[in-house]
Amino acid sequence: MARNRPRPGVLNGLSHVALAVWALLIILPLLWTFLASFKNNTEIFGDPLQLPGALRLDSWGRAWDKAHIGQYMLNTVVVVFFGTAGTMLFGSMAAYVLARYTFVGNKLIYYYFVAGLAFPVFLALGPLFFVVKQFGLLNSHVGLVLVYIAYSLPFTVFFLAAFFRTLPQTVAEAAMIDGASHTRTFFQIMVPMARPGLISITIFNVLGQWNQYLLPLVLLAGDPDKWVLTQGIAKISTLAGYEADWPGLFAALSMTILPVMVVYIIFQRQIQSGLGSGALK
């Protein structure tokens, strides 16, 4: 039996080496950033492999209070929460209708959403600014949430439509025979069945909206009290060069990175399950 087992080939070994190199390229900068938040300027510009001489937490305090990371993080959590919730609500409903119902213009609407994937964000910044301004939503979190939803819908609809097509039609038909309405069938039958895909896309939307910089830069430029984390980090990086507070900058970066890492680590199995289920089906 042992002789009949296929031996790992050269390509298999090279793929493992490439993955190991890629992992190091990702992990080492993150680890260095986290350790640099506990160093002083001398240690940061000294040996890059040197560990912090002491556990200095004052840089984290400066980043939280002086650099207003706490306020920026709260703004980001509010915007991302409502942006992701709106995206998943409208995106899942649109994807379900496009995947399960046949009507005139179905394909046209679907391809309209798919076309949004090929449209770069920066090409619409000018018109978007004036549209949001005309609606009186400039420098407001409501306007930013609506724009986040609009820009996240194409990928959400594209992925979930493919996922909903793979779900068994007989379950929905049985629910309709039992007297369930279309709305009840969707929320109580189809949504639980599509849970792996919904969780995967939710995490991707959270990560994408959390790291968004261009849209807040254009839509929230006039009110620093409503800035999100990416704007705050950009400001801190500029001030760090003048004030030489590099530990405070790396502490702010660590505060920004850690929540995203925690979310991904907690839900990594669901993400892989959702993507794998969609691909296999």
Secondary structure by P-SEA (a helix, b strand, c coil): cccccccccaaaaaaaaaaaaaaaacaaaaaaaaaaaaccaaaaacccccccccccaaaaaaaacccaaaaaaaaaaaaaaaaaaaaaaaaaaaaaaaccccccaaaaaaaaaaaaaacccccaaaaaaaaaaaacccccaaaaaaaaaaaaaaaaaaaaaaaaaaccaaaaaaaaaacccaaaaaaccccccaaaaaaaaaaaaaaaaaaccaaaaaacccccccccaaaaaaaaaaaaaaacaaaaaaaaaaaaaaaaaaaaaacaaaaaaaaaaaaac
